[in-house]
Amino acid sequence: MKAEPALAGSVGAEPAGIALASFDELAAGTLYALLRLRVDVFVVEQNCPYPELDGRDTEPGTRHVWTGSDGLPTGYLRIMEEPDGSARIGRVCVAAPQRGTGLARRLMAAALERVGDRACVLDAQSHLAGFYASLGFAPTGPEFVEDGIPHIPMRRAGAVARTAAVSG
């Protein structure tokens, strides 16, 4: 039996208070709490019925990143492997009472540290494009609507491309 990362604990070299696990490392109770947070934010709060369980949570390269308080998750995101070798960050969410505390930025910093020098992509809800731009992401295409919500595709270049852009 694999050890279960605590909702508010740290795992491996992750920053204090940030947990990271593959799907197979998640205990049923933790998985339920993480999915509940995602559904509460993306389906209920945003009034957006869509297939929240898309099959990517169980992919071998997917890592679930979260933090919590009092045994409940307060913020979550997942990092997935793309076919071209880049990383994809998705399902970034923070429980309503924790918004505005910097929690999303802490989770994204932990995720980007984990991604390392690889390029990274995400589909930002359009109203959050500025937040992601502050983390080094740039739009890569026109706005599109997914499940009734405007999004912008964004990419953060890998270290080699970032170095070339700075020195060029």
N, C-alpha and C positions, 0 to 999 in steps of 0.2 A: 504494500500500500504506500502510495506517495504522500509526502508531507503536504499538508494544506496551508497555503499562504494565508495569514490572517488578513481580515479586511483592512485593517489599518497598519499592518506590519510591513516591514521591508523584506525583500527577497533578493538574495545574491548581492550584486553590486548596485542595486537600484537605490535611489535617494531615500532617505528616511521617510517613512510614512507612505511610500509608494510600493504597491505590490505588483508583481508580474507573474503570469503563469500561462502555460499552454492549456488548451481545452482539457486534455487528459489529466492535468494536474489540479483541475478545479473540482472541489467537492460539490455534491449536489446542492447543498444549502447556499454556498457561495455563488454558484452558477445561477441559481434561482434569484438571489438578491441582485446580481448584476443585470440579469435580463429584466427584472422588475423595474430597476431604475431606467433602463433604456426604453421600455414600454411606457412608463409613466411620463417621460420627457417627450419622446418622439411620436407616440401614438395618442396618448390621452391629452397631454398638455397642448400639443400642437394640432390636436384634432385631425390627425392624419392617419387613417387606416391604410396600412401598407404591410407587405410581408417582412416584418422585422427580423425574423429568423430566415436568413438568406443562404445558409449553408456554408458561409465563409468562416464562421466561428470555429468550426471543427477542423479546418485545414491544418496540416502539420506545421506550416510556417507562421500561423497566426498566434500572436501573443496578446493577452488581455492585460490591460494596465489599469489599476484603480487605486483609490484611497478611500478611507472610510472613517466613521466615527460611531462609537457605541454599537459596534457590530453591524452597521449598515453602510453600504457604499454611498459616498457623497459625490464621487466623480469617477468617470470611466472613459476609456477609449480602447480601440484595438489597433494593432499593427499587423498588416498582412503583407505577404510576399507577392509581388507582381511578376508576370512571366518574363519581363525584360530585366529583372534583377533589382528594380527599384522597390521601395517600400510604399505602402498605402496606409494612411491613417484614416480611420473612420469611426463613426458612432461616438464622437466626442460629446459628452454630456456631463452636466453638473446639476445636482439636486437644487431645486429652486431656493431653499434657504441659504445655500452656500454660494450663490452667484454673486459676483462682484468682490470676492475675497482673494482672487488671484489663483484659485484652484485650477482652473482650466489651463492657465499659463504654466503652472507647476507640472501638471500632467503632460502637457505638450513638450516641455523641456525634458522631462524624463523619457518621453517617447523619442524625441530627436536625438538624445544621447544614445539611446539604444539603437536607433537607425544608423548612427555614425556617419561615415563618409558617403553613404549611398544617396542617390537622388530619392526624393520622397514626393508623393502626390496625394491630393485629397480633393474632395468636392465640397467646398465651403458653402453653407447657407449664405446667400448674398449679403445679408446684413452683418455677417461676421468676417467678410473679406479683409477688412482693415486689421482685425485681430491677427489673422493668419499672415498678412503682409508684414506685421511687426515681428513675426518669427522667421522671416526670410522667404516666404512663399510669394509667388507672382502668378497672376492670371495667365492661363494658357489657351483660353478659348472664350467664346461668347457665353453669356448667361444662358442657362437652360432651366426648365421647370421639371422637377422630379417630385412626384406624388403631391403636386399642388404647391410646392415650395421652390422659389427661385434659388438656384445654386450657381456657383462659378467654379470651373475646374482650375486648380492651382498646383504649382510645382515648386519645390525647393531643390535647387541644383545640388548635385554631389560636390564634395570638396574640391575635386579637380576643376570642375566647371566654375565654382565660386572663386577659386584662386585665379583662374584665367580672366574672369570678368574684372576682378580687382586690379590685376596687373596690366590688363590690356587697355 
